[in-house]
Amino acid sequence: MTVRQILKSKRLVISVPDARKAQAVRAAVEGEVTPDRPASALQRHDECTLYLDPPAASLLARKGVP
């Protein structure tokens, strides 16, 4: 699926396990929205839930649930 198709979804549920994804998670969640980081487009979706295990979330500046 393309990013455009994904963003047309009513609701997104994303699961990211493993420390190998920590840098990508940080870039997608805390970085600038840019075509260089396609997952960063999820920041613009109103109904996106992101589930991370502790290793995948380990590089995020903000810890915990809002």
PDB file as gemmi writes it, atoms N, CA and C in Angstrom:
CRYST1    1.000    1.000    1.000  90.00  90.00  90.00 P 1                      
ATOM      1  N   MET A   1       0.835  -1.185   0.000  1.00  0.00           N  
ATOM      2  CA  MET A   1       0.000   0.000   0.000  1.00  0.00           C  
ATOM      3  C   MET A   1       0.879   1.247   0.000  1.00  0.00           C  
ATOM      4  N   THR A   2       0.372   2.263  -0.614  1.00  0.00           N  
ATOM      5  CA  THR A   2       1.091   3.535  -0.609  1.00  0.00           C  
ATOM      6  C   THR A   2       0.727   4.316   0.656  1.00  0.00           C  
ATOM      7  N   VAL A   3       1.520   5.306   0.976  1.00  0.00           N  
ATOM      8  CA  VAL A   3       1.226   6.165   2.125  1.00  0.00           C  
ATOM      9  C   VAL A   3      -0.131   6.831   1.921  1.00  0.00           C  
ATOM     10  N   ARG A   4      -0.388   7.283   0.741  1.00  0.00           N  
ATOM     11  CA  ARG A   4      -1.684   7.930   0.450  1.00  0.00           C  
ATOM     12  C   ARG A   4      -2.848   6.981   0.735  1.00  0.00           C  
ATOM     13  N   GLN A   5      -2.728   5.730   0.319  1.00  0.00           N  
ATOM     14  CA  GLN A   5      -3.785   4.757   0.584  1.00  0.00           C  
ATOM     15  C   GLN A   5      -3.932   4.500   2.081  1.00  0.00           C  
ATOM     16  N   ILE A   6      -2.825   4.379   2.777  1.00  0.00           N  
ATOM     17  CA  ILE A   6      -2.869   4.141   4.219  1.00  0.00           C  
ATOM     18  C   ILE A   6      -3.560   5.294   4.930  1.00  0.00           C  
ATOM     19  N   LEU A   7      -3.232   6.511   4.556  1.00  0.00           N  
ATOM     20  CA  LEU A   7      -3.812   7.674   5.220  1.00  0.00           C  
ATOM     21  C   LEU A   7      -5.303   7.843   4.939  1.00  0.00           C  
ATOM     22  N   LYS A   8      -5.812   7.186   3.920  1.00  0.00           N  
ATOM     23  CA  LYS A   8      -7.250   7.231   3.635  1.00  0.00           C  
ATOM     24  C   LYS A   8      -8.048   6.333   4.584  1.00  0.00           C  
ATOM     25  N   SER A   9      -7.368   5.476   5.321  1.00  0.00           N  
ATOM     26  CA  SER A   9      -8.044   4.584   6.259  1.00  0.00           C  
ATOM     27  C   SER A   9      -8.697   5.390   7.373  1.00  0.00           C  
ATOM     28  N   LYS A  10      -9.843   4.917   7.826  1.00  0.00           N  
ATOM     29  CA  LYS A  10     -10.566   5.596   8.898  1.00  0.00           C  
ATOM     30  C   LYS A  10      -9.782   5.513  10.205  1.00  0.00           C  
ATOM     31  N   ARG A  11      -9.218   4.360  10.475  1.00  0.00           N  
ATOM     32  CA  ARG A  11      -8.502   4.144  11.728  1.00  0.00           C  
ATOM     33  C   ARG A  11      -7.261   3.303  11.445  1.00  0.00           C  
ATOM     34  N   LEU A  12      -6.146   3.663  12.062  1.00  0.00           N  
ATOM     35  CA  LEU A  12      -4.902   2.916  11.903  1.00  0.00           C  
ATOM     36  C   LEU A  12      -4.466   2.363  13.250  1.00  0.00           C  
ATOM     37  N   VAL A  13      -4.063   1.111  13.259  1.00  0.00           N  
ATOM     38  CA  VAL A  13      -3.489   0.485  14.443  1.00  0.00           C  
ATOM     39  C   VAL A  13      -2.145  -0.075  14.002  1.00  0.00           C  
ATOM     40  N   ILE A  14      -1.082   0.471  14.575  1.00  0.00           N  
ATOM     41  CA  ILE A  14       0.271   0.135  14.169  1.00  0.00           C  
ATOM     42  C   ILE A  14       0.987  -0.524  15.349  1.00  0.00           C  
ATOM     43  N   SER A  15       1.620  -1.643  15.097  1.00  0.00           N  
ATOM     44  CA  SER A  15       2.385  -2.355  16.117  1.00  0.00           C  
ATOM     45  C   SER A  15       3.842  -2.420  15.671  1.00  0.00           C  
ATOM     46  N   VAL A  16       4.739  -1.986  16.552  1.00  0.00           N  
ATOM     47  CA  VAL A  16       6.162  -1.984  16.224  1.00  0.00           C  
ATOM     48  C   VAL A  16       6.944  -2.655  17.355  1.00  0.00           C  
ATOM     49  N   PRO A  17       7.437  -3.858  17.122  1.00  0.00           N  
ATOM     50  CA  PRO A  17       8.269  -4.516  18.125  1.00  0.00           C  
ATOM     51  C   PRO A  17       9.749  -4.416  17.775  1.00  0.00           C  
ATOM     52  N   ASP A  18      10.600  -4.505  18.790  1.00  0.00           N  
ATOM     53  CA  ASP A  18      12.035  -4.723  18.617  1.00  0.00           C  
ATOM     54  C   ASP A  18      12.853  -3.436  18.595  1.00  0.00           C  
ATOM     55  N   ALA A  19      13.997  -3.507  19.215  1.00  0.00           N  
ATOM     56  CA  ALA A  19      14.924  -2.378  19.286  1.00  0.00           C  
ATOM     57  C   ALA A  19      15.461  -1.989  17.918  1.00  0.00           C  
ATOM     58  N   ARG A  20      15.477  -2.913  16.977  1.00  0.00           N  
ATOM     59  CA  ARG A  20      15.969  -2.584  15.630  1.00  0.00           C  
ATOM     60  C   ARG A  20      15.133  -1.506  14.970  1.00  0.00           C  
ATOM     61  N   LYS A  21      13.929  -1.285  15.452  1.00  0.00           N  
ATOM     62  CA  LYS A  21      13.033  -0.273  14.880  1.00  0.00           C  
ATOM     63  C   LYS A  21      13.048   1.046  15.644  1.00  0.00           C  
ATOM     64  N   ALA A  22      13.827   1.143  16.708  1.00  0.00           N  
ATOM     65  CA  ALA A  22      13.798   2.323  17.584  1.00  0.00           C  
ATOM     66  C   ALA A  22      14.130   3.616  16.848  1.00  0.00           C  
ATOM     67  N   GLN A  23      15.146   3.610  15.996  1.00  0.00           N  
ATOM     68  CA  GLN A  23      15.489   4.832  15.264  1.00  0.00           C  
ATOM     69  C   GLN A  23      14.384   5.234  14.298  1.00  0.00           C  
ATOM     70  N   ALA A  24      13.789   4.259  13.631  1.00  0.00           N  
ATOM     71  CA  ALA A  24      12.690   4.557  12.703  1.00  0.00           C  
ATOM     72  C   ALA A  24      11.471   5.088  13.454  1.00  0.00           C  
ATOM     73  N   VAL A  25      11.194   4.526  14.620  1.00  0.00           N  
ATOM     74  CA  VAL A  25      10.067   5.000  15.435  1.00  0.00           C  
ATOM     75  C   VAL A  25      10.311   6.442  15.846  1.00  0.00           C  
ATOM     76  N   ARG A  26      11.515   6.744  16.331  1.00  0.00           N  
ATOM     77  CA  ARG A  26      11.829   8.121  16.744  1.00  0.00           C  
ATOM     78  C   ARG A  26      11.667   9.082  15.563  1.00  0.00           C  
ATOM     79  N   ALA A  27      12.170   8.709  14.409  1.00  0.00           N  
ATOM     80  CA  ALA A  27      12.067   9.571  13.226  1.00  0.00           C  
ATOM     81  C   ALA A  27      10.608   9.778  12.825  1.00  0.00           C  
ATOM     82  N   ALA A  28       9.814   8.725  12.904  1.00  0.00           N  
ATOM     83  CA  ALA A  28       8.408   8.811  12.498  1.00  0.00           C  
ATOM     84  C   ALA A  28       7.569   9.615  13.482  1.00  0.00           C  
ATOM     85  N   VAL A  29       7.846   9.462  14.761  1.00  0.00           N  
ATOM     86  CA  VAL A  29       7.009  10.082  15.792  1.00  0.00           C  
ATOM     87  C   VAL A  29       7.467  11.493  16.151  1.00  0.00           C  
ATOM     88  N   GLU A  30       8.772  11.685  16.275  1.00  0.00           N  
ATOM     89  CA  GLU A  30       9.277  12.960  16.758  1.00  0.00           C  
ATOM     90  C   GLU A  30       9.935  13.815  15.674  1.00  0.00           C  
ATOM     91  N   GLY A  31      10.169  13.230  14.534  1.00  0.00           N  
ATOM     92  CA  GLY A  31      10.833  13.966  13.465  1.00  0.00           C  
ATOM     93  C   GLY A  31       9.866  14.771  12.614  1.00  0.00           C  
ATOM     94  N   GLU A  32      10.433  15.487  11.703  1.00  0.00           N  
ATOM     95  CA  GLU A  32       9.678  16.279  10.740  1.00  0.00           C  
ATOM     96  C   GLU A  32       8.917  15.346   9.791  1.00  0.00           C  
ATOM     97  N   VAL A  33       7.722  15.752   9.380  1.00  0.00           N  
ATOM     98  CA  VAL A  33       6.963  14.988   8.387  1.00  0.00           C  
ATOM     99  C   VAL A  33       7.603  15.273   7.035  1.00  0.00           C  
ATOM    100  N   THR A  34       8.120  14.217   6.425  1.00  0.00           N  
ATOM    101  CA  THR A  34       8.857  14.372   5.177  1.00  0.00           C  
ATOM    102  C   THR A  34       8.769  13.100   4.340  1.00  0.00           C  
ATOM    103  N   PRO A  35       8.804  13.221   3.027  1.00  0.00           N  
ATOM    104  CA  PRO A  35       8.799  12.031   2.164  1.00  0.00           C  
ATOM    105  C   PRO A  35      10.013  11.119   2.398  1.00  0.00           C  
ATOM    106  N   ASP A  36      11.077  11.693   2.984  1.00  0.00           N  
ATOM    107  CA  ASP A  36      12.251  10.876   3.291  1.00  0.00           C  
ATOM    108  C   ASP A  36      11.972   9.856   4.386  1.00  0.00           C  
ATOM    109  N   ARG A  37      10.947  10.126   5.187  1.00  0.00           N  
ATOM    110  CA  ARG A  37      10.514   9.213   6.251  1.00  0.00           C  
ATOM    111  C   ARG A  37       9.021   8.959   6.077  1.00  0.00           C  
ATOM    112  N   PRO A  38       8.639   8.042   5.213  1.00  0.00           N  
ATOM    113  CA  PRO A  38       7.214   7.835   4.915  1.00  0.00           C  
ATOM    114  C   PRO A  38       6.349   7.618   6.154  1.00  0.00           C  
ATOM    115  N   ALA A  39       6.850   6.933   7.154  1.00  0.00           N  
ATOM    116  CA  ALA A  39       6.042   6.677   8.353  1.00  0.00           C  
ATOM    117  C   ALA A  39       5.736   7.956   9.120  1.00  0.00           C  
ATOM    118  N   SER A  40       6.486   9.013   8.895  1.00  0.00           N  
ATOM    119  CA  SER A  40       6.212  10.285   9.575  1.00  0.00           C  
ATOM    120  C   SER A  40       4.840  10.836   9.183  1.00  0.00           C  
ATOM    121  N   ALA A  41       4.301  10.412   8.061  1.00  0.00           N  
ATOM    122  CA  ALA A  41       2.966  10.858   7.626  1.00  0.00           C  
ATOM    123  C   ALA A  41       1.885  10.424   8.604  1.00  0.00           C  
ATOM    124  N   LEU A  42       2.161   9.425   9.422  1.00  0.00           N  
ATOM    125  CA  LEU A  42       1.183   8.985  10.416  1.00  0.00           C  
ATOM    126  C   LEU A  42       0.874  10.085  11.425  1.00  0.00           C  
ATOM    127  N   GLN A  43       1.781  11.037  11.584  1.00  0.00           N  
ATOM    128  CA  GLN A  43       1.538  12.168  12.488  1.00  0.00           C  
ATOM    129  C   GLN A  43       0.326  12.986  12.046  1.00  0.00           C  
ATOM    130  N   ARG A  44      -0.020  12.905  10.795  1.00  0.00           N  
ATOM    131  CA  ARG A  44      -1.124  13.709  10.255  1.00  0.00           C  
ATOM    132  C   ARG A  44      -2.459  12.972  10.257  1.00  0.00           C  
ATOM    133  N   HIS A  45      -2.490  11.756  10.762  1.00  0.00           N  
ATOM    134  CA  HIS A  45      -3.726  10.973  10.787  1.00  0.00           C  
ATOM    135  C   HIS A  45      -4.400  11.148  12.147  1.00  0.00           C  
ATOM    136  N   ASP A  46      -5.703  11.454  12.123  1.00  0.00           N  
ATOM    137  CA  ASP A  46      -6.443  11.726  13.364  1.00  0.00           C  
ATOM    138  C   ASP A  46      -6.711  10.496  14.213  1.00  0.00           C  
ATOM    139  N   GLU A  47      -6.745   9.333  13.611  1.00  0.00           N  
ATOM    140  CA  GLU A  47      -7.097   8.101  14.330  1.00  0.00           C  
ATOM    141  C   GLU A  47      -5.999   7.056  14.171  1.00  0.00           C  
ATOM    142  N   CYS A  48      -4.831   7.353  14.678  1.00  0.00           N  
ATOM    143  CA  CYS A  48      -3.702   6.432  14.583  1.00  0.00           C  
ATOM    144  C   CYS A  48      -3.264   6.035  15.986  1.00  0.00           C  
ATOM    145  N   THR A  49      -3.287   4.755  16.261  1.00  0.00           N  
ATOM    146  CA  THR A  49      -2.815   4.226  17.533  1.00  0.00           C  
ATOM    147  C   THR A  49      -1.542   3.449  17.262  1.00  0.00           C  
ATOM    148  N   LEU A  50      -0.508   3.776  18.007  1.00  0.00           N  
ATOM    149  CA  LEU A  50       0.793   3.159  17.831  1.00  0.00           C  
ATOM    150  C   LEU A  50       1.131   2.359  19.077  1.00  0.00           C  
ATOM    151  N   TYR A  51       1.339   1.063  18.915  1.00  0.00           N  
ATOM    152  CA  TYR A  51       1.726   0.182  20.007  1.00  0.00           C  
ATOM    153  C   TYR A  51       3.199  -0.163  19.853  1.00  0.00           C  
ATOM    154  N   LEU A  52       3.974   0.140  20.883  1.00  0.00           N  
ATOM    155  CA  LEU A  52       5.412  -0.104  20.857  1.00  0.00           C  
ATOM    156  C   LEU A  52       5.798  -0.947  22.066  1.00  0.00           C  
ATOM    157  N   ASP A  53       6.749  -1.846  21.870  1.00  0.00           N  
ATOM    158  CA  ASP A  53       7.301  -2.500  23.043  1.00  0.00           C  
ATOM    159  C   ASP A  53       8.406  -1.583  23.586  1.00  0.00           C  
ATOM    160  N   PRO A  54       8.853  -1.780  24.823  1.00  0.00           N  
ATOM    161  CA  PRO A  54       9.865  -0.888  25.402  1.00  0.00           C  
ATOM    162  C   PRO A  54      11.124  -0.727  24.550  1.00  0.00           C  
ATOM    163  N   PRO A  55      11.679  -1.778  23.952  1.00  0.00           N  
ATOM    164  CA  PRO A  55      12.857  -1.559  23.109  1.00  0.00           C  
ATOM    165  C   PRO A  55      12.586  -0.662  21.894  1.00  0.00           C  
ATOM    166  N   ALA A  56      11.441  -0.805  21.271  1.00  0.00           N  
ATOM    167  CA  ALA A  56      11.110   0.025  20.107  1.00  0.00           C  
ATOM    168  C   ALA A  56      10.900   1.480  20.510  1.00  0.00           C  
ATOM    169  N   ALA A  57      10.442   1.705  21.730  1.00  0.00           N  
ATOM    170  CA  ALA A  57      10.188   3.063  22.223  1.00  0.00           C  
ATOM    171  C   ALA A  57      11.389   3.666  22.936  1.00  0.00           C  
ATOM    172  N   SER A  58      12.465   2.948  23.019  1.00  0.00           N  
ATOM    173  CA  SER A  58      13.595   3.333  23.873  1.00  0.00           C  
ATOM    174  C   SER A  58      14.264   4.658  23.501  1.00  0.00           C  
ATOM    175  N   LEU A  59      14.156   5.110  22.275  1.00  0.00           N  
ATOM    176  CA  LEU A  59      14.816   6.357  21.868  1.00  0.00           C  
ATOM    177  C   LEU A  59      13.884   7.569  21.868  1.00  0.00           C  
ATOM    178  N   LEU A  60      12.628   7.367  22.239  1.00  0.00           N  
ATOM    179  CA  LEU A  60      11.679   8.488  22.257  1.00  0.00           C  
ATOM    180  C   LEU A  60      11.984   9.415  23.424  1.00  0.00           C  
ATOM    181  N   ALA A  61      11.906  10.706  23.179  1.00  0.00           N  
ATOM    182  CA  ALA A  61      12.160  11.695  24.232  1.00  0.00           C  
ATOM    183  C   ALA A  61      11.057  11.691  25.275  1.00  0.00           C  
ATOM    184  N   ARG A  62       9.834  11.531  24.824  1.00  0.00           N  
ATOM    185  CA  ARG A  62       8.678  11.547  25.715  1.00  0.00           C  
ATOM    186  C   ARG A  62       8.305  10.121  26.059  1.00  0.00           C  
ATOM    187  N   LYS A  63       8.301   9.790  27.314  1.00  0.00           N  
ATOM    188  CA  LYS A  63       7.989   8.431  27.754  1.00  0.00           C  
ATOM    189  C   LYS A  63       6.564   8.377  28.291  1.00  0.00           C  
ATOM    190  N   GLY A  64       5.933   7.224  28.147  1.00  0.00           N  
ATOM    191  CA  GLY A  64       4.617   7.017  28.733  1.00  0.00           C  
ATOM    192  C   GLY A  64       3.476   7.314  27.790  1.00  0.00           C  
ATOM    193  N   VAL A  65       2.280   7.228  28.337  1.00  0.00           N  
ATOM    194  CA  VAL A  65       1.042   7.437  27.584  1.00  0.00           C  
ATOM    195  C   VAL A  65       0.484   8.799  27.945  1.00  0.00           C  
ATOM    196  N   PRO A  66      -0.026   9.554  26.952  1.00  0.00           N  
ATOM    197  CA  PRO A  66      -0.566  10.897  27.247  1.00  0.00           C  
ATOM    198  C   PRO A  66      -1.711  10.862  28.215  1.00  0.00           C  
TER     199      PRO A  66                                                      
END                                                                             
